[in-house]
């Protein structure tokens, strides 16, 4: 079985402290910024169309999240994606509730056509992007990650992106390789925007890595371990949210290598 030195990615990210430019939703901005700061990255949350291309060229990575989209924001996201592509900057697409409305389906198709480095979503979102499902219930997934394996592989092969499906067990595939990442805690879905914040974390790892698949696996494994650590202290969703930020700050690279639950294989 293959192995992955997850610790090396965390150490490198903290050494570089990459600037991650996030065009994310109103609900996620504050928590996403706090998550990135706790982990060791530097967040920017600019979304004005007049400046996003400049920020994208300055950043180590860009993330685009359609959670509270509007036509003007979608146009800004497209500008940022094009600027990132021109600069060779990796970028992550988070297709929040992409199957729920025509506006979201259209925005999702347009952004996928701009060749994201990584697509990160829940199982229902990935199924919807791959045109194999209805898209879940609003922002919540109604499908398991295992149900989305074939859709994720097909989407990765069609788009050229690494696809991450997050849930009780996370999946990552680039169309050739497949990783399953276990861990985390049952309270994670009870805290708003932890998934959105994870998209920023994936961006931070991408900024310091040459292999998007490995960077994505390392990011998800560290996030899951922080969730496990926070769950040992939390008494409910409120205390979990605080403990999770602290756990990200306290993540130890060597311990992470020992605790990470990653299974690597060939994609089906």
C-alpha positions in Angstrom: 0.0 0.0 0.0 1.2 3.5 -0.9 2.0 6.0 1.9 1.9 9.8 2.0 4.1 12.1 4.1 1.3 14.3 5.3 3.5 16.1 7.8 5.7 17.5 5.1 2.8 19.4 3.6 1.7 20.9 6.9 5.3 22.0 7.8 5.8 23.6 4.3 2.5 25.4 4.5 3.3 26.9 7.9 6.8 27.9 6.7 5.5 29.7 3.6 2.3 31.1 5.2 0.7 31.4 1.7 -1.8 34.1 0.9 -5.1 32.5 0.0 -7.6 34.7 -1.9 -11.2 33.5 -1.1 -14.3 34.7 -2.9 -16.6 32.9 -0.5 -20.1 33.4 0.8 -21.3 35.9 3.4 -21.9 33.2 6.0 -18.4 31.7 5.7 -16.1 34.7 5.6 -15.3 35.1 9.3 -14.9 31.4 10.2 -12.9 30.7 7.0 -10.5 33.5 7.8 -10.1 32.2 11.4 -9.5 28.6 10.3 -6.8 29.7 7.9 -5.1 31.9 10.4 -5.2 29.2 13.1 -3.7 26.7 10.7 -0.9 29.0 9.6 -2.0 30.6 6.3 -2.9 34.2 5.4 -6.5 34.8 4.2 -7.8 37.5 1.9 -11.6 37.8 1.4 -11.8 40.3 -1.5 -14.8 39.9 -3.9 -15.2 43.2 -5.8 -14.9 42.5 -9.5 -12.7 45.6 -9.9 -9.9 44.0 -7.9 -10.2 40.2 -7.9 -7.9 39.6 -10.9 -5.1 41.6 -9.2 -5.6 39.6 -5.9 -5.6 36.3 -7.8 -2.3 37.2 -9.3 -0.8 38.1 -5.9 -2.1 35.0 -4.1 -0.6 31.6 -3.7 -4.0 30.1 -4.3 -7.6 31.2 -5.0 -10.9 29.6 -3.8 -14.3 30.3 -5.3 -17.5 29.4 -3.4 -21.0 30.0 -4.8 -22.9 29.7 -1.4 -24.4 33.2 -1.6 -23.9 33.9 -5.3 -25.2 36.8 -7.3 -24.6 37.5 -11.0 -22.0 40.2 -10.2 -20.1 37.8 -7.8 -20.2 35.0 -10.5 -18.6 37.4 -12.9 -16.0 38.3 -10.3 -15.3 34.6 -9.8 -14.8 34.1 -13.5 -12.4 37.0 -13.7 -10.4 35.6 -10.7 -10.3 32.1 -12.3 -9.0 33.5 -15.6 -6.4 35.6 -13.8 -5.3 32.6 -11.7 -5.0 30.5 -14.8 -2.9 33.1 -16.6 -0.6 33.4 -13.5 -0.3 29.7 -13.0 -2.0 30.0 -9.6 -4.0 27.0 -8.4 -7.6 27.5 -7.6 -10.4 25.6 -5.9 -14.1 25.5 -6.8 -16.6 24.9 -4.0 -20.0 24.2 -5.7 -22.3 24.9 -2.8 -25.9 23.6 -3.5 -25.0 23.6 -7.2 -28.0 21.4 -8.1 -30.6 23.5 -6.3 -31.4 26.2 -8.9 -30.8 27.1 -12.5 -28.6 30.0 -11.5 -26.3 27.6 -9.5 -26.2 25.0 -12.2 -25.3 27.6 -14.8 -22.6 29.1 -12.5 -21.2 25.7 -11.7 -20.9 24.7 -15.4 -19.2 28.0 -16.3 -16.7 27.7 -13.5 -15.9 24.1 -14.2 -15.3 25.1 -17.8 -12.5 27.4 -16.6 -10.4 24.4 -15.4 -10.2 24.5 -11.6 -7.3 22.7 -10.0 -9.5 21.2 -7.3 -13.3 20.8 -7.0 -14.4 20.2 -3.4 -18.0 19.5 -2.5 -20.3 17.1 -0.7 -21.5 14.0 -2.4 -24.8 15.5 -3.7 -22.9 18.5 -5.1 -20.4 16.3 -6.9 -23.2 14.1 -8.2 -25.0 17.2 -9.5 -21.9 18.5 -11.2 -21.3 15.2 -12.9 -25.0 15.2 -13.9 -25.7 12.0 -12.0 -27.9 13.4 -9.2 -30.4 16.1 -8.2 -28.1 18.0 -5.9 -29.2 17.3 -2.3 -31.4 19.3 0.0 -30.2 22.9 -0.2 -26.6 23.0 1.1 -26.9 19.6 2.8 -26.0 16.3 1.1 -28.5 13.6 0.8 -26.0 11.1 -0.6 -23.1 9.2 0.9 -19.5 9.8 -0.3 -19.3 6.2 -1.4 -22.3 6.8 -3.7 -20.3 9.5 -5.4 -17.2 7.6 -6.2 -17.9 6.9 -9.8 -19.2 10.5 -10.4 -16.1 11.9 -8.8 -13.8 9.9 -11.0 -15.8 10.8 -14.1 -15.8 14.5 -13.2 -12.0 14.4 -12.5 -11.4 12.8 -15.9 -13.7 15.2 -17.7 -12.6 18.4 -16.1 -8.9 17.6 -15.4 -9.4 18.7 -11.8 -8.7 16.8 -8.6 -12.1 16.1 -7.0 -12.6 15.9 -3.3 -15.9 14.6 -1.9 -16.3 15.4 1.8 -18.5 13.7 4.3 -18.3 11.1 7.0 -15.5 9.6 5.1 -13.7 11.8 2.6 -12.7 10.8 -1.0 -10.1 12.4 -3.2 -9.5 11.4 -6.9 -7.6 12.8 -9.9 -9.2 10.2 -12.1 -6.3 7.8 -11.7 -5.7 7.7 -8.0 -8.3 7.4 -5.2 -7.9 8.2 -1.5 -10.3 7.6 1.4 -9.7 9.7 4.5 -11.4 8.7 7.8 -11.5 10.6 11.0 -13.2 13.8 12.0 -16.1 14.0 14.4 -19.9 13.8 14.4 -20.3 17.4 15.5 -18.5 18.8 12.5 -21.7 19.0 10.3 -23.4 20.9 13.3 -21.1 23.9 12.9 -21.9 26.1 10.0 -19.3 26.7 7.2 -16.7 24.1 8.3 -16.9 22.7 4.8 -16.5 26.1 3.2 -13.5 26.8 5.5 -12.0 23.5 4.4 -12.0 24.8 0.8 -9.6 27.6 2.0 -7.4 25.0 3.7 -7.2 23.0 0.5 -6.1 26.2 -1.2 -3.4 26.8 1.4 -1.9 23.4 0.8 -2.2 23.7 -3.0 -0.1 26.9 -2.8 2.9 25.0 -1.5 2.6 21.7 -3.4 3.3 20.4 -6.9 0.8 17.5 -6.8 -2.8 18.7 -6.3 -4.0 15.2 -5.4 -1.4 14.8 -2.6 -2.0 18.3 -1.3 -5.7 17.7 -1.2 -5.3 14.4 0.7 -3.0 16.1 3.2 -5.4 19.0 3.8 -8.3 16.7 4.4 -6.4 14.4 6.6 -5.2 17.3 8.8 -8.7 18.7 9.0 -10.1 15.3 10.0 -7.5 15.0 12.8 -8.3 18.5 14.1 -12.0 17.4 14.2 -11.1 14.3 16.2 -9.0 16.4 18.6 -11.8 19.0 19.1 -14.4 16.3 19.7 -12.4 15.0 22.7 -13.0 18.4 24.4 -16.4 19.6 23.1 -19.7 19.3 24.9 -21.8 20.5 21.9 -21.6 22.5 18.7 -20.6 25.8 20.3 -17.7 24.4 22.3 -16.7 22.3 19.3 -16.3 25.4 17.1 -13.9 26.9 19.6 -12.0 23.7 20.2 -11.7 23.1 16.5 -9.9 26.4 15.9 -7.5 25.6 18.8 -7.0 22.1 17.4 -5.9 23.4 14.0 -3.4 25.7 15.8 -2.1 22.7 17.8 -1.8 20.2 14.9 1.6 18.6 15.2 3.1 17.3 11.9 4.7 14.2 13.3 1.6 13.2 15.3 -0.5 13.9 12.3 1.5 11.3 10.3 0.8 8.7 13.0 -2.9 9.5 13.5 -4.0 10.2 9.9 -6.4 7.5 8.5 -5.6 7.5 4.8 -6.2 4.6 2.4 -4.7 5.0 -1.1 -5.6 3.0 -4.2 -6.1 3.2 -7.9 -9.3 4.8 -9.1 -12.0 2.4 -10.4 
